[in-house]
Amino acid sequence: MNVQRPQNDIVEIFGYAPNDTSTVCRSLWTLGACPFVETPCSKSNHDKTIVYGTCSVTTRFGDCIICPNRLYANHFATLKEVSVDAFGDVPFYTYQEYIQHRSDPTACVVALGMHSGHEIKLKQSCSMDWVLAKIENVRLVEYTGIEVQSIDITNNYRDNWYAYKNISENAIIPRSEHGMNWANVHKRLIPQIIRKSLIYSRSSFVNSGLYFIVPDIVYKKFEDIIGSDIPLVREKAPDVITVHTYALGDKVSEGRIREIVPVRKIRFKMQDFSDRFVTGPNLPSAEELDAAIRNALGLIG
């Protein structure tokens, strides 16, 4: 539909452009359903009375995915990419599919996660997003882990969202008030990747380390902290982190969903990643801290 859209805007709602009024799109608004994992959407207001369905929003760096489920398009294609990299050309099953093949002695890979069986939960409130388990002769022979991250927003897009919900021809859509919670990268996301990578590296069943699936825009924020020149490695190993970054593809016509396209595939040692987080090239200096404290107190020298 022809509307005047703002610069700060929602990019996708229930997988489609927010001004898409096609039946295939608006039926998902009615259902409150995610087209990528084929379940009710988990993005709602605080009292769960409104399902927002917001997949991605604008940022000053480009359109950015804000819901991890958006990264599971095309029946978990991103997870299948990891499976091929880690285990080669072995049949890939969701947990539901595995149930039908559970007695088959030939090798297969089974995905365990929130939308396939359940997440693997450990003590101290540690749960693994995804585990890909290779099974052969009805025995576990190897596994690898995958963490999938997007980014949270700050503020809200409420007025912007309601304008799209009640859209009319030639409407002027109000500006969204959302910002991006980039602080979460160093407060939560990087420590989580380090911690989980360390757990995987200690298992005798893990040969390929931890994989990390993330929007490329978000990973660039990781690089602001650890630097973009971290030494890379070519071979998989238990103590290696492999990063697969993605972006939204080109805009499409009504009734269609944009592709997600691979941007980068890189590997590095967990220890290098951890060291750079603690002593990274962009760590503020002691002199900067000194000056900030003097300034806060109105002192000179």
N, C-alpha and C positions, 0 to 999 in steps of 0.2 A: 504494500500500500504506500502511496505517495504521502510522506509526512516530512516535516522539517525536524531533523534530529540534531541534538546538541553535541558538542565536542566531548564532554564527559558523559559517557553513555553506557548502557548495557549493550553487549554485543550479541549474546545468545540467550534465549529463554526456552527451556525444554528442547534444546538442541538446534533451534531455528532462529533466524534473525527476529528481533523483537517486533518488527512491523510486518512480519509474515502473517497473512490472514488466511492462508490456504487451509483446507479442511484437515489435511494430514498433520499440520502444525497445531491448529487450535483444538483438535481432539485431545492432544497431550495436555493442554492447559486445563481442559475439563477433567481429565483423568488425574492430573497432578503426577504424571508418570515420566520417568527418565527413559529416553529411547536407547541409551547406551548400555544400561545394565538391566533394563526391562523390569524395573521395580518402582514402587512409589518414590518420588523425589524426596531427598532428605533435607533440602534447603527450605526451611520454613521460618516463620516468625516465632517469637519466644513462647507463645501459648499454643503453637502447632495448629492454629486455625487457618493460616494462609500458607500455601505452598508456593514458593517463589520460582523455583525451577531455573535459577540463574546459573549459567555455565561459564560465561566469560564476560569481561568488561574492558573498557578502554583504559589505557594508562599512557603516560607520556612517552613510554618506550614502545607502544604498539598494543594490539589486542592481546589480552592475557587470560588464560584459563584459570578460573578460581575454584573449580570443583574437580576433585580427583576422578570422579566417575566419567568426566568428559574424555579422559585419557584412555578409556576402555572401548572406544569406538570400534566398529567392525568386529564385534564379538571377541574382544580382548586381544586385538591385533598386536598391541605393544607388548603384552606378555608373551605372545607367541614368538615375537622377535627375540626376546630374551632366551626363550627355550631353545631356539635354533642356535643362538650364539653359545649357550652353555652346554647343550647336550647333542647338538647336531640334528639331523633329520629324523626325529623320533615323533610318533603321533602325540599330539597335545590334547588333553581332555580337561574340561571343567570337572568338578567333583560329581555333578549330576551325570555327566557322560561316562565318567569312570565307573560308576555303579553298574553300568551295562557291560563293562569290559573287565570287571574286577578279577575274574578267574583266568583271563587270557595270559599265557606265559610270556608272550612277546613284550619287548620293552615299550614303555609309554611314559609320558610326563603328565603329572596331575597337578593342577593349580589349586592351592588351598588359600582362601582369603574370604573376605566379607561376603562376596557375591558368588562364592564357589565353595560350598561346605561351610567353613568358618575360619576366622583368623586363628593362628597359633598364638596362644596366650601363655606367658611365662610369669614367674613371680615378680613382685615389685612393680606391678601394673605395666609390664612390658609386653606389648603384643606386636607381632610381625605382620606387616601389611599383607604380604604374599610369600608363600613358600612354593617353589616348583620342585616337586619330588619325582625323581626318576625311579620307576619300578620295573623290575624284570624277574620273571619266574616267581611272581607274587611276593617279592622281597624288595625292601627299600635298598637301593644301591648307591644313591647320590641325591643331594638336593642343593638348591641355591635359594637365596632370599632376594626379594624385590621390595624396595620402598617406593611408594608413589606419592608425590607431593605436588600440590598446586600452591596457592597463596591465599590467605584470608584478606578480607577488606576491612577498612575502618569506616566509621560513619554509616550511611545507608543510601539506598537507591529507591526508597519507597515511592516518592512522587513520580519519579521516572518510570518505575515498574507499573504503577496504576494507570499512567497515561497510555502505556502499551496495551494493558489489559482491556481498557475501554476505548481503543483506538478508533479514530474516524478519519475520513479522507481530508487531507490538507491540514491535519492537526499540527500544532507546534508542541513538540515534546519538551518538558522541562529538563533542566540539567540534573544529572545524577549527582548526589553529594558524596559518593564513595571515594575513599582513598585506598591505598594499599599498605598492608601491615608488613612492610619490609623488615621491621625490627625483629620479626619472628624468625628470620633467617639465622641470625646469630644467637637469639635467645633459645630457640627450640629446635629448628630443623637441622642445623649442623651438628649440635651435640647428639641428637637422636641418630643421625647417620653414623657418626663415629662409634657410638655405643653399640648399635646393632651390628655394625661391621665387625667389631671386635668379638661379639658373641659368635657370629657365623665362622669367623676365622679359626676358632678353637675346636670346631667339630671335624671329626675324621671323615664325615660324609660330604663335606663341602670342599670342592675343588676349584670353584669359580668365584668365590667371594660373594660380595653383595652387589646387586644391581640397583640403580637409582633412576627412576623415570620422573621427569620434571619438565615443565615448560621452559624453553630456552631463556625467556625473559627473567624467570625466577633464578635460573642457574647463574645468570650474569651477576645477580646480587651475591651469590656465593663467591664469585670471582672478585667482587669488590673487597671481600674479607680475606680470602686465601690467596688472592693474586691469580692472574690468568696464565702464569708461566710455571705452574706446578709441573714437575717432571712426569712425563707420561711413560707408560709401559705398554708393551705389545701383547704379552702373554697373560692369560687368566691365572689366578692363584688364589688360595684361601684368604690371603690378606690384601687382595686387590678390590677396589671399588670401580665398577663400570657404570658410567653415566650415559643415559640415552635422553637427549633433549628433543622437545617437539614444539611446533608452533601451529597455529590455525592456518589452513590453506586459503586460497583465494575465495572471495565472496561469490555466492551462488544465487540463482534465481529462486523465487518463491517455491515452497514445497520441497526444497532440497537442503541438506545439511553439509556444512563445510567439512572438508577433510582435515585430519591432523597429519602434519608432514614431519618426518624426521629432520632434525637440524644437525646435531652432533652426536658422535659416539666416541667417548674417550675413556681411558683407563689410567688409574694411578694407584700408588701404594697407600693403604690406609694410614700408615704412620706419617707419610708426607702430608696427607690431608690434615691429620690431627695436629701435627707440629705447626703447620701454617695457620691453623685456627687460633692456636695459643700465641704464636709469635709472628703472625702474618705481616706482610709488607705494608699493609694499611692500618696497622695498630697505632692508635694515637700515642704520641711521645709523652714522656714525663713532663717535659717543658710545657706542652700544651695543657696538661692537667694543672700544673703550677699556675699558669696564666689564667685559666678558667676560674680557679679558686680565688686568686687575687681580685679578679674582675667581679666575682660575686660579692666580695667583701668591700669593694670600692677602694682597694689598696693600690699603691703604686710601688713598683720595684720589688 
